[in-house]
Amino acid sequence: MTEISILEIEHRLIQAEENIKELYAKYNGVDKSLVAATTTLNNLLTLVSEMKASVEALKAKPGTFWDKLIFALIGAAVSAIVTHFTGG
């Protein structure tokens, strides 16, 4: 069996510490990126919800227009009939 000198053990320990520091640095970078990505996704979800509400409002608008038009025509017809029968 080969014996490992104290200097070699110290060298390996220093390398291991450096590797651990690099690993923590990478982990912290990934963690910050994940927070940024989550924030961006939440903002996108909010925008999509707002757009969906706007689209629904726009989809309902033509129906509202036609409803108003039909009610106006019915009102005009009723007024014309009443005016005709009352002799106006």
C-alpha positions in Angstrom: 0.0 0.0 0.0 1.3 3.4 -0.8 1.5 5.9 1.9 0.1 9.4 1.3 2.2 12.2 2.6 0.8 15.0 4.7 1.6 17.5 2.0 -0.4 15.5 -0.5 -3.3 15.3 1.9 -3.1 19.0 2.5 -3.0 19.6 -1.3 -6.0 17.4 -1.9 -7.9 19.1 1.0 -7.2 22.6 -0.5 -8.4 21.4 -3.9 -11.6 19.9 -2.4 -12.2 23.3 -0.6 -11.8 25.1 -3.9 -14.1 22.7 -5.6 -16.7 23.2 -2.9 -16.5 27.0 -3.2 -17.0 26.7 -7.0 -20.0 24.4 -6.5 -21.6 26.9 -4.0 -20.9 29.8 -6.4 -22.6 27.9 -9.2 -25.5 26.9 -7.0 -26.0 30.5 -5.9 -26.0 31.6 -9.6 -28.6 29.0 -10.5 -30.7 30.0 -7.5 -30.6 33.7 -8.6 -31.5 32.7 -12.2 -34.4 30.6 -10.9 -35.8 33.5 -9.0 -35.5 35.7 -12.0 -37.2 33.1 -14.2 -40.0 32.6 -11.7 -40.6 36.4 -11.5 -40.6 36.6 -15.3 -43.1 33.7 -15.6 -45.4 35.3 -13.0 -45.3 38.5 -14.9 -46.2 36.7 -18.1 -49.0 34.8 -16.5 -50.4 38.2 -15.3 -50.2 39.6 -18.8 -51.8 36.6 -20.3 -54.7 36.9 -17.8 -55.1 40.5 -18.7 -55.0 39.7 -22.4 -57.6 37.0 -21.9 -59.9 39.4 -20.1 -59.5 42.0 -22.9 -60.2 39.4 -25.6 -63.3 38.3 -23.8 -64.5 41.9 -23.6 -63.8 42.4 -27.3 -65.7 39.2 -28.1 -68.7 40.4 -26.2 -68.7 43.8 -27.8 -70.2 42.9 -31.2 -72.9 41.0 -29.5 -73.7 44.0 -27.4 -73.8 46.2 -30.5 -76.3 43.9 -32.2 -78.4 43.7 -29.1 -78.6 47.5 -29.0 -79.4 47.7 -32.7 -82.2 45.1 -32.4 -83.7 46.9 -29.4 -83.6 50.2 -31.2 -85.3 48.7 -34.3 -88.0 47.1 -32.1 -88.5 50.4 -30.3 -88.7 52.3 -33.5 -91.3 49.8 -34.9 -93.4 50.0 -31.7 -93.2 53.8 -31.8 -94.3 53.8 -35.4 -97.2 51.4 -34.7 -98.4 53.5 -31.7 -98.1 56.7 -33.7 -100.0 55.2 -36.6 -102.9 53.9 -34.3 -103.1 57.1 -32.3 -103.4 59.2 -35.4 -100.2 61.1 -34.9 
